[in-house]
């Protein structure tokens, strides 16, 4: 046992650790789809959503409702960050990019910062 460790044990001190409090933001988008004849066509509409944002290290992307419906879809994106302001900015960026890339009308948007 090293002398430094013995000294820490004698003094009853624990090594200092920084505390990180993660913040989580959840963005739920409800889409209206037109012209999807089967689930394969529906999945094709959302390929960009999974391919682009599904690979980001601070995001989780999933279809959370309406999986079997051909005329609508609900997708949820969870973002992890160090501050609620950072999460809000990130979700703004994602929402804007989804509007530009996904060929489906957005009917409803719900946000929550945890």
LOVEXVEX-212766 format. One record per residue (C-alpha): x, y, z; chain. Coordinates in steps of 0.05 Angstrom, whole numbers. Example, Ala and Ser with C-alpha at 12.3 -4.5 7.8 and 13.67 -1.06 7.14 Angstrom:
# residues 2
@u = 246	v = -90	w = 156	unit = A;
@u = 273	v = -21	w = 143	unit = A;
# end
This chain:
# residues 114
@u = 0	v = 0	w = 0	unit = A;
@u = 27	v = 68	w = -19	unit = A;
@u = 41	v = 121	w = 33	unit = A;
@u = -8	v = 169	w = -1	unit = A;
@u = -64	v = 117	w = 5	unit = A;
@u = -48	v = 104	w = 78	unit = A;
@u = -51	v = 179	w = 92	unit = A;
@u = -119	v = 184	w = 59	unit = A;
@u = -145	v = 126	w = 99	unit = A;
@u = -119	v = 155	w = 164	unit = A;
@u = -150	v = 222	w = 150	unit = A;
@u = -216	v = 191	w = 129	unit = A;
@u = -218	v = 232	w = 65	unit = A;
@u = -247	v = 206	w = 1	unit = A;
@u = -217	v = 227	w = -65	unit = A;
@u = -254	v = 286	w = -95	unit = A;
@u = -302	v = 268	w = -151	unit = A;
@u = -339	v = 317	w = -195	unit = A;
@u = -414	v = 311	w = -197	unit = A;
@u = -448	v = 313	w = -265	unit = A;
@u = -522	v = 322	w = -267	unit = A;
@u = -548	v = 302	w = -335	unit = A;
@u = -609	v = 336	w = -366	unit = A;
@u = -657	v = 300	w = -412	unit = A;
@u = -702	v = 330	w = -464	unit = A;
@u = -757	v = 292	w = -500	unit = A;
@u = -786	v = 314	w = -566	unit = A;
@u = -847	v = 277	w = -592	unit = A;
@u = -872	v = 289	w = -663	unit = A;
@u = -938	v = 264	w = -690	unit = A;
@u = -938	v = 259	w = -766	unit = A;
@u = -993	v = 253	w = -818	unit = A;
@u = -975	v = 209	w = -877	unit = A;
@u = -1006	v = 207	w = -947	unit = A;
@u = -998	v = 153	w = -1000	unit = A;
@u = -968	v = 98	w = -958	unit = A;
@u = -996	v = 32	w = -984	unit = A;
@u = -958	v = -13	w = -935	unit = A;
@u = -911	v = -11	w = -875	unit = A;
@u = -850	v = -15	w = -921	unit = A;
@u = -870	v = 51	w = -954	unit = A;
@u = -882	v = 82	w = -886	unit = A;
@u = -813	v = 61	w = -860	unit = A;
@u = -781	v = 91	w = -922	unit = A;
@u = -810	v = 160	w = -905	unit = A;
@u = -773	v = 158	w = -838	unit = A;
@u = -708	v = 127	w = -862	unit = A;
@u = -671	v = 194	w = -855	unit = A;
@u = -697	v = 203	w = -784	unit = A;
@u = -666	v = 138	w = -761	unit = A;
@u = -604	v = 141	w = -805	unit = A;
@u = -583	v = 212	w = -788	unit = A;
@u = -606	v = 225	w = -716	unit = A;
@u = -606	v = 152	w = -693	unit = A;
@u = -529	v = 151	w = -697	unit = A;
@u = -517	v = 214	w = -656	unit = A;
@u = -485	v = 198	w = -589	unit = A;
@u = -529	v = 245	w = -549	unit = A;
@u = -595	v = 223	w = -580	unit = A;
@u = -642	v = 164	w = -578	unit = A;
@u = -694	v = 158	w = -633	unit = A;
@u = -754	v = 111	w = -636	unit = A;
@u = -823	v = 104	w = -665	unit = A;
@u = -865	v = 104	w = -602	unit = A;
@u = -936	v = 98	w = -626	unit = A;
@u = -978	v = 83	w = -687	unit = A;
@u = -930	v = 29	w = -711	unit = A;
@u = -983	v = -8	w = -751	unit = A;
@u = -1021	v = 53	w = -777	unit = A;
@u = -1008	v = 73	w = -849	unit = A;
@u = -1034	v = 144	w = -845	unit = A;
@u = -997	v = 169	w = -783	unit = A;
@u = -934	v = 159	w = -742	unit = A;
@u = -908	v = 182	w = -675	unit = A;
@u = -833	v = 189	w = -664	unit = A;
@u = -797	v = 208	w = -601	unit = A;
@u = -726	v = 235	w = -595	unit = A;
@u = -692	v = 237	w = -528	unit = A;
@u = -632	v = 283	w = -520	unit = A;
@u = -580	v = 282	w = -464	unit = A;
@u = -538	v = 342	w = -445	unit = A;
@u = -506	v = 381	w = -389	unit = A;
@u = -557	v = 438	w = -385	unit = A;
@u = -630	v = 450	w = -402	unit = A;
@u = -609	v = 507	w = -447	unit = A;
@u = -564	v = 461	w = -487	unit = A;
@u = -620	v = 410	w = -493	unit = A;
@u = -670	v = 463	w = -516	unit = A;
@u = -622	v = 487	w = -570	unit = A;
@u = -608	v = 416	w = -593	unit = A;
@u = -682	v = 399	w = -598	unit = A;
@u = -695	v = 464	w = -637	unit = A;
@u = -640	v = 444	w = -686	unit = A;
@u = -668	v = 373	w = -694	unit = A;
@u = -740	v = 396	w = -702	unit = A;
@u = -720	v = 445	w = -757	unit = A;
@u = -679	v = 392	w = -793	unit = A;
@u = -735	v = 341	w = -789	unit = A;
@u = -784	v = 390	w = -820	unit = A;
@u = -737	v = 398	w = -879	unit = A;
@u = -718	v = 325	w = -889	unit = A;
@u = -779	v = 283	w = -872	unit = A;
@u = -834	v = 282	w = -925	unit = A;
@u = -893	v = 281	w = -876	unit = A;
@u = -936	v = 335	w = -846	unit = A;
@u = -924	v = 347	w = -772	unit = A;
@u = -991	v = 351	w = -735	unit = A;
@u = -967	v = 358	w = -664	unit = A;
@u = -902	v = 372	w = -627	unit = A;
@u = -892	v = 359	w = -553	unit = A;
@u = -830	v = 377	w = -514	unit = A;
@u = -809	v = 361	w = -443	unit = A;
@u = -744	v = 377	w = -406	unit = A;
@u = -730	v = 329	w = -348	unit = A;
# end
